[in-house]
C-alpha cells in the first residue's frame, strides 16, 4: 500500500471526513486529497507526525509508508545503518 492509501483507509475507518482531517492538519483539503490519491508525494515530516497522532497510529509506521526515516533517526544515520546491517547479518546466520 502507498502512504496515501494507508492514511485514507485509516481516516475513513475512524469516520473522519477529508475536510475535517485537513482542517486538523491546518492544510487545504484539496492538497490532502492529492496526497491520499498519490498525486503528491508524502507531506513534510511535521504533517506526517500530526497525521499519525490524529489517526492513532505509530509515527514510525507512517514514515515507513512514506519511505523515509523519521527525523530523529536521520540525525543518527550512521547508527541506523550499522544496526540494520548487524540485524541482517544475524538473520542470515
PyMOL commands that set and color helices and strands:
alter all, ss='L'
color gray80, all
select helices_A, chain A and resi 3-13+18-25+29-36+45-55+59-65+71-75+77-92
alter helices_A, ss='H'
color red, helices_A
deselect
rebuild
show_as cartoon
